[in-house]
Each structure stands twice: as structure tokens, then as C-alpha cells.
Amino acid sequence: MRWKPHVRFGGRAGETHPPKGGQGAPVRSHVANRCLGQVRRRVQNETLGHRGRKADPLYRIRKLLLTGSERLDQRGSERMLLGLRVGDPNDETVGAYLAKESVRDVYLADTPTDAATLLDKAIIGCLADEVAEIRSLGKTLKAWRSEILAHHDTGASNGPTEGLNLCVKKVKRRGHGFRSFDNYRLRVLLHAGGVAWPDRPRPPRIRTRSPHSNA
């Protein structure tokens, strides 16, 4: 399938190098980010009794929590720590944040050996945690251990798959749903430039001069 040049891969998937082998890694720290978001929303509901609002401490730092620790400046770090101190009485969100950072460290490791060591430590720590969402993250990391470590050998990622899935969802959302799968498929192909059109006749030339008038 031929794709338009403006179609880009990536988003939350991070880097999207072409695979060099038969295995690919899950989407970076996307799974860990999801775990962190689930814990933050649950703590928010249990503490204040409602979903996140503009003035709520955890809601105000939701984007800072998903940012890598090395990308936060001093002001951002202080805001995040203040929000956690006020809105996370039992340090559950703190534990989810630390679990997310441990998963990121696996992908930032320089060698496969270091990555395996960091991943095993992350799995053990997550499985031993008291928070259910973090234990679920540990089970996911354990189940995908070989695929995660294969990233350091192959450089593969499922970023291209996530990018194409995003394009398909945009088409579906823009069309407010499709009853016919054939029409849905054609619309996706039209959006991505995967249709080979036959040669079309040239449109008629439009007159550029006004007609002469004797009036």
C-alpha cells in the first residue's frame, strides 16, 4: 500500500525504527503510563469523590507525571512533588510514578544486559507492590519480557502499527461511524493515498476573459 508523505508514525509510540528481526517491543512506556493514569484517577475519586477538575492537585500535575524525569526542570519537579504531597495521601500515585520511571529506564539502557537487569528489578518490584494496578503492570512486563528485551537487539517497535491505527480511528471518528465495511475500507484508503486512480480526462478550460459587450 502506498502512503502519502504527510502520514507520520509515532505519537506515544516514540521512535519507530524499521524492524531488523522477527520480534518487536511493546509501545515504549505506554503501558506504564496507562497504569499511572489509572492509579491517579482512582486516588482522585477516592480522595475527593469526583473526577479530575481544574483545581484538583493530581489533575493539575497529570501531564508532569507522564513526563520523563530527565525532562523536568526544577519548577516542574517542585510542582509535581507539591501536587503529590497534597493529593496523594497514601503514596499510591508516587509508587505508580516510580514504576513508570523504572520501565523507561529499561528502554534507556545502553546494553541488553543492563536492560535485562533493570527489567527484572522492575518486575519484582511491581509484583511485590500493594497497589493492584502496579501488580498488573508487573504481570504484563513479565509476560512480555522477551519482546521488551528484543528491542535492544532488533530496534523494532510497534510504533508504525500504532500510527496506522490512529489514522484509521481518525477516519472513523470523522465519518461518525460506517455501516458498510466496504465504504469504511475505501475511506481509509482514500485518506492514506492507497488508491491507484485511472487516468482522468482533463477538465474543460475556464474562460479568463469577459465576453465582449456593445452596451
Secondary structure as the mmCIF struct_conf table of DSSP 4:
data_model
#
loop_
_struct_conf.conf_type_id
_struct_conf.id
_struct_conf.beg_label_comp_id
_struct_conf.beg_label_asym_id
_struct_conf.beg_label_seq_id
_struct_conf.end_label_comp_id
_struct_conf.end_label_asym_id
_struct_conf.end_label_seq_id
TURN_TY1_P TURN_TY1_P1 PRO A 5 HIS A 6
HELX_RH_3T_P HELX_RH_3T_P1 GLY A 11 ALA A 13
HELX_LH_PP_P HELX_LH_PP_P1 HIS A 17 PRO A 19
BEND BEND1 LYS A 20 GLY A 22
STRN STRN1 ALA A 25 ALA A 25
TURN_TY1_P TURN_TY1_P2 ARG A 28 SER A 29
HELX_RH_AL_P HELX_RH_AL_P1 HIS A 30 LEU A 48
BEND BEND2 GLY A 49 ARG A 51
TURN_TY1_P TURN_TY1_P3 LYS A 54 ALA A 55
HELX_RH_AL_P HELX_RH_AL_P2 PRO A 57 ARG A 60
TURN_TY1_P TURN_TY1_P4 ILE A 61 ILE A 61
HELX_RH_AL_P HELX_RH_AL_P3 ARG A 62 LEU A 66
BEND BEND3 THR A 67 THR A 67
HELX_RH_3T_P HELX_RH_3T_P2 SER A 69 ARG A 71
HELX_RH_AL_P HELX_RH_AL_P4 GLN A 74 GLY A 87
TURN_TY1_P TURN_TY1_P5 PRO A 89 ASN A 90
BEND BEND4 ASP A 91 ASP A 91
HELX_RH_AL_P HELX_RH_AL_P5 GLU A 92 LEU A 108
BEND BEND5 ASP A 110 THR A 111
HELX_RH_AL_P HELX_RH_AL_P6 PRO A 112 LEU A 127
TURN_TY1_P TURN_TY1_P6 ALA A 128 ALA A 128
BEND BEND6 GLU A 130 VAL A 131
HELX_RH_AL_P HELX_RH_AL_P7 ALA A 132 ALA A 143
TURN_TY1_P TURN_TY1_P7 TRP A 144 TRP A 144
HELX_RH_AL_P HELX_RH_AL_P8 ARG A 145 THR A 154
STRN STRN2 SER A 157 SER A 157
BEND BEND7 ASN A 158 ASN A 158
HELX_RH_AL_P HELX_RH_AL_P9 GLY A 159 ARG A 174
TURN_TY1_P TURN_TY1_P8 GLY A 175 HIS A 176
BEND BEND8 ARG A 179 ARG A 179
HELX_RH_AL_P HELX_RH_AL_P10 PHE A 181 ALA A 192
TURN_TY1_P TURN_TY1_P9 GLY A 193 GLY A 193
HELX_LH_PP_P HELX_LH_PP_P2 TRP A 197 ASP A 199
HELX_LH_PP_P HELX_LH_PP_P3 PRO A 201 ARG A 207
BEND BEND9 ARG A 209 ARG A 209
HELX_LH_PP_P HELX_LH_PP_P4 SER A 210 HIS A 212
#
